[in-house]
């Protein structure tokens, strides 16, 4: 559990970067007279940086270890926050800084699920994979709380500086040992056994090291025979791609990142009941953390598939109710005074539903849903797809509001929640209690290889 937390610290730094935009956007409007387009670029450029970071780290980990890659993200975070802290009144420096921070955050979206899947016991893997999303929520909460405490609208340097110091927590990943699987890929079985004993303690079993050796040997053999393209044709592998892509579709086309990036603005405009916009953001941050803890308790009880279905249904429901309120308010302004509690209630429940299923499970799927032969490539593709969707949703949100209106935009997002959620129900398979070796065998890739070898011999 401790190592899962340490490996997920990059998620905390990413969460701070995401949450920063909510309050900073309002301040930048005041002190820079920044246009809506400029604010949109400052918010959206994080997604571009994350996509670039995902692609870069995919090539990097082919030659360097997971821990080395995690460690090198810290100086990148520092450079990004330095640009933001020194930006003054230059929008271009804010954009550059956000882009660089996005690169580091995107890198962790690959590194953390892969590393945790490699070190986690099969009975704990599901819960540990949720830590990454939990730490993202903690980072968002940190940014929201700092903004609420400072309560500044004419200066931003204090807010920038207090958010920037969080990137130093990433240095703690240096306390982590390399995974046993990594040592086996370097033909160091003794070190792999020692590391696994250190992780498992009294529950260490030689069977597990044999399973890891099986994964490495088959992976090496198949790569050597250059049949990776056949792996991508495997119907179970294709199903895994659909699983991740539909989960990320549900995540991003629900509008979740838009609501996080521009939470304060949306609450000030859309209404937050008797609460101020800042108070509402802090409340949302707390709800996200609590509901993520609930997901950790439920994932190994009811399974990923059930949680995804329930989460997507509830998200769509609360978005429809939110859109319904805005529709009635447009028709009768007094409706806002009578039912002032509706916007914050439906919004809070939407965030709770998201964090019980779709949010954390989308990232958790990356840890063990793909076979070893293509895992790094597949995880990179899925993560890049997620951040591309986030960019599209962020950059088109303003246009959607202008063309469709607030109510119809909420209903549009709700429709995507239900459609993508239904598709997840068709493709998601439950791997709770499965070892990585058992998951690997479920793809039947080794059987295909035996068949290919027999055909070649005949």
N, C-alpha and C positions, 0 to 999 in steps of 0.2 A: 504494500500500500504506500509506504514512504517513497519507494523508488518510482511508483506510478505518479505520485505528486511531483517529485523532482523533475521527471521527464516531461511533465505537462506545464512547467513554468513558462515555457514559450507561449502557451495559450494565455497566461495571465498578461504578459507583455502585449500580446496581440489584442486582448480585450480592452486594455487601457487605451491603445491606439484607436480602437473602434469607438469606445465611449467618449473619447476626447472630442470627437467631431460634434457631438450633440450640443454641448455648451459653447464650444469654440465658434461654431457657426454663427450663433447669435451675437457673440462679442465682436466677431470680425465684421458683421453688418454695421455695428455701432462705431468701432474705432477706425475702420478702413473704408466704410461705405461700400463694401464689396458687393458686387452685383450677384444676382441669383445664379448666373452662369459660373462665376468664379467660386462661389460657395459650393456649387455642384461639382466642380473640378476638384476642389480640395477634399470633398467627401469621396468622390468616385475614384480618384487616382490610387487610393489604397488598394482597390481591387486589381488595378493594372499591375501594381507592384507585386501583389500576392501571386498573380499568374506568372510573372517573370521569375519570382522566387521559386515557385514550384518547378518550373522547367529547369532552372539552373541547378537546384539541389538534386534533381533526378540524375543529372550527369555527375554531380559532385560525389554522391554516395557510391558510385561505381568504383571509385578509387580511394575513398576515405571512409573511416568508420562513422557510425551514427553519432557517437559522443563528440568526435572531432567536428562533425558538421554542426551539431547543436551549439558547441562552444563558439564557433566562428560566427554565429548569428548575432552574438552580443555586440561586437564592435560595429556591425552593420546597424543594429538598433541605435547605438550611441551616435553614429554619424547622422542617422535620420532625425533623431531628436535634437541634435545640435543645430541642424538647419531650421527646425521648427522654433527652437528657443531663440535663435538669432535672427529670425525673419523680420522682426520689427513690423513695418508696414508694407512689406513686399510679399504680395500674394504668391509670386513665383517660387520663393523660398519655402513657403508653406507646402506648396504642391510637391516640390522636390523632396522635402523631408518626409511627407506622407508616403510618397512613392517608395522611398528607401525603407521606411519602417514596414511597409506592406511586403517588401521582398523577404524580410526576416520572418514576418508572421506567416507568410505563405510556405516558407521552408519548413516550419514546425508542423504545418498541416500534413506533411508527409512523414517527417521524422518521428513524431510522437506516436502515432498509431502503429507504425512498423516496429518501433523499439519496444513498446509495451506488449504487443502481440508476441514478440520473441522472448520476453522474460517472464510473462505472466503464467501462473498456474491455470490450467484449463477451467477450473471451477471459479476462478476470480477474474478471468480475462474480460468478460463482459462489463463488469463493474469498473475495472481499472481503465478500460478504454473510454469510459464516460468522463474520467477525470479531466481530459483535455478540454471538453466543452464546459465542465464545471469551472475550470480555471479561467476560461474565456469570460464566463459570467462574472467571476470574482473581479477580473480586471475591469470589466464594464462598470460594475458596482463601485469600484475604487474611483474611477473617473467621475461618476455621477455624484458620489459623496463629496469629493474634493470640490467640485463645482458648486454644490449646495452650501458647503461650509464657507468658501471664499465669497460667494455671492457678489462677484465683481462683473460689471458690465462696461467698464471704461478702460480696463487693462487686462492683458492676457499673459504677461510674462511669468507671474507667480503660478498660474495654473499650468502653463507649459512645463515649468521647472519641476513641479511636484509630480507631474505625470511622467516626466523624463527619467526620474531616478529609478523608476520601476524596472527599467531595462537591465539594471545591474543584477537583479535576482536571477537572470538567466545564467550567470556565472556558476550557480549552484549545480548545474548539470555536470560540471567537472567532477563532482563527487560520485557520479554513477560509474559502475564498471561496464565494460562492453558486454553485449549479450552473448550467451553461450553459442548461439547460432553463428554469430560473427566470427568467433574464435575457430569454429569448425570450418568455416569457409577459408580460413587461413591455415588449415591443417594442424591446428594446435588443440588436440583433443584433451590434453592434460589441463590446459588453462580453461577449456570449456567445462570440464567436469568440476574444477575448483569453483568456477563462477556459479554454476548451477547449484552446487552444494551450499554456496553462500546465500543464494536466493531462497532455496527451499528449506534449509536447516534440517530439522529432524524428518521432514517429509521427503527428503531426497530419494529418488528411485532410479536405478540404472536403466530402467525401461525408457525413461524420458530421454536420456542422452542417446540411446539407440534410435529412438524416433527422430531426433534432431539429425543424427548422422544419416538416416534414411532420406530425410528431406534434402540435405546438402548433396549427397551422392547422386540422387535422381536429378536434382537441379543441374548439377555440373554435367551429367551425362547427356541430358537433353539439350543443353546449350551447346555442348560439343558437337552433337549430331545436327545442330542447326534446324530444328523443327519447330522453332518458336511460332512460326506462322500457322502451323497446324494446331498449336495450343489455342490460338485466338479463334480458330474455327470450332473449337469444342463448344457444344450447345450449353454446357453448364457454365463455362467461362462467359459466354455471351449473356446468359441469364444473370451472372454476377455483375456484369457491366450495367445491364438494365436496372438491377437492384439499386446500385449506387446512383445512377443518373436520375432515376425517378425520385429517390430520397432527396437528392439535392435540388431537383425541380420543385418538390414540395417545400423545401426549406427556403429557397430564394424567391420563388414566385408567389410566396405568401406575403412578401413585402417585409419580412422580418428585419433585414439589414437596413432598409430604408427607415423603419421605425426606430432603430437603434441610432443610426447616424444622425437623424434629424428629430430625435425624440422631443427635445425641449421646444423646438419650433412647432411641431405637430400638436403638442399639448397646449401651447399658448394660443394656437389658432383654433384647434378643434374642441377645446374645452377639457378641463380636468376636475370638474366638480368644485368642491370647496377647497381643494388643494391648489397650490401654485404649481406651475410647470416643473420647477426644480424638485418640489416635494414628490410629484408624481413620478419623475424619473428615478428617484431614490427608491420609491416603493416598488417600481417595476424591477429594479436591480435586485432587491431582496427577494421578490417572488421568483425571479429566474433561478437564483441560487437554491432556494428551498425546493422548487419543483424538480431541479436537476438532481438533488439528493433523493427525491422520491423515485426518479428514474433509476438511480443506482440500486435502490432497494427492490425494484420491480423487475429489472431486466432479466435476472436469472430465475425469476419466479414465473412470470407470464410469457417471457420471450420477446425478441425484437419485433417480430411480425405483428403481434397483437398490439404492442405499444405504438408502433407506427400507424396502424389502422385507427386506433382510438385517438391518437394525437391529431392526425390529419382531419378526422371527422369533426372533432371539437374546435380545431382552428378555423375550419370553414364556417362552422356554426356561429362562432363569436364574431367573425368578420362580417357575416350577413347581418347579425344584430347591430353591429356598429354602423354599417351602411344604412340600415333601416332607420336608426336614430337620426343620422345626418339628413336623410331624406325627409323625415317628418319635421325636423327643425327648420329646413328650408321652406317648408310649406306653412309652418306656424312657429315664429320665433319664440313665443311663450312656452313652447314645448321644452326649450332649453332650461327655463327656470323651474319647471315642474319636475323634470326628470334629469336634473343635473348630474345625478349619480351614474347614469348609464355609460357615458364615454369612458371614464376611468375603470368602471367595473368590467365592461366587455374587453377593454384593452389589457387589463391585468389578467383576466382569464385566458385571453389569447396567448399572452406570453407564457402563462403557466402550462397551457396545453402544448405549446411548442417545445418547451424544455422538458416535458415528461417523455417525449418520444422523438419527434422529427429532428430536433436540434442535436441532442447528444448522439443519437443512434446513427445519424448520417455520417459522422466522423468515426464512430466505432466500427462501422462496416468496413472501413478501409483497412483495418488491422488484420482481418482474417477471412475476407470474402473471396480473395483471389488466390490461385495456385502460385507456388513459389517461382515457377518458371517466368512468369510475367508480372509478379506482384509489384515491383518497383515501377515498372512502366504503367501498369493499370492504375495504381494509386495516384501517380502523377497526372494521368489523363483525367481521372475523376475529380481530383482537387482543382485542376485548372478549369475544368468544366464548371465547377461550383463558383469559382471566383469570376468567371466570365459571365455567368448568369447574374451574379450579384452586381457586376458592372452595368449590365444591360438594364436590370431593374432600377438601379440607382439613377442612371442617366435618363431614363424614360419616364420616371415617376412624375416629374413636373408636367410633362406633355400629356400624360394620361389624365392628370387632374384637370387640365385645361379642356381636353377633348371629351372625356367621359363624365367628369364631375367626381366629387368625393365619394358619394354613395356607390356609384357604378364601379369605381376603381376598387373599393372594398369587396364588392361582389365578384369582380373579375379575379381578384386574388383568392377569394373563397372557392371559386370554381376550380382553380388550379390545385388548391389543397385537396379537394375531393377526387379530382381525376387522377392526379399523381399518387394520392394515397391508395386509390383502388388498384393502380398498377403495381404499387409496392406490395400489396397483398398477394398479387399473382406471382411475383418473382422472388420475394424475400424468403430465404430459408434460414431456419433456426440452427445456430451452431453452439448453443450453450452446452457446456460439458464436453465439447469435442476438443481433442488435442489437435495441434497443427497438422500432425501426421494423418490423423483421421480425416480432417478436412481436405487435405491433399489427395487422399485416396478416393474421396467422394467424387472428384472430377473425372476419374477413370482415365487420366492421361497416360499412366503407366501401362494400362491394358492396351491402349491404342498403340503405344510404342512397341509392345511385344508383337502385336498384329503386324505392324509395319516391318519389323525385323523378319518375321516369318515369310512375309510376301517377298522381301528382298532375297531371302535364302532360296525360295522356290523359283 
